Amino acid sequence: MYLLATKSLHLVFVIAWMAAVFYLPRILVNVVEAGEVPPVRERLALMGQRLYRFGHIMFGLALLTGLTLWLHFGIAGGWLHAKLTLVALLFAFYLWTGRQLRGVTPAGHSLPSSRLLRLGNELPVLLLLAVIWLVLAKPF
């Protein structure tokens, strides 16, 4: 029962974190396309900051439950190393989007183009697909 609950919580936390990973670039696209309309930029920046904070909490909880499962099962293998590498890349992308959020403030740096941000929004989908395949197939 404990194991099933831990796996379920891990999945819920991963899904919640991935929602933040997918939506933060979309908020940045909206900021870029809003132009220099301060109320819109401020609202989107606030939304982004709250989502970023929520995502950090969900990532931490996903990490703790994943670590618990790893310690319980003693899982090892090349697939796990590959999965963790992809998760690290997803986390690096997430940190990059958080850094871009700082550019929304008046004193911040300029943001990438909306086209680049839209393309960047597709990267996490591909990485997540690879993670899911590795977990289910355990190819090596």
Buried (B, 14 or more C-beta within 10 A) or exposed (E): EEEEEBBEBBEBBBEBBBBBBBBBBBBBBBBBEBEEEEEBBBBBBEBBBEBBEBBBEBBEBBBBBBEBBEEEEEEEEEBBEBBBBBBEBBBEBBEEBBEBBBBBEEEEEEBBEBEBBBEBBEBBEEBBEBBEBBEEEEEE
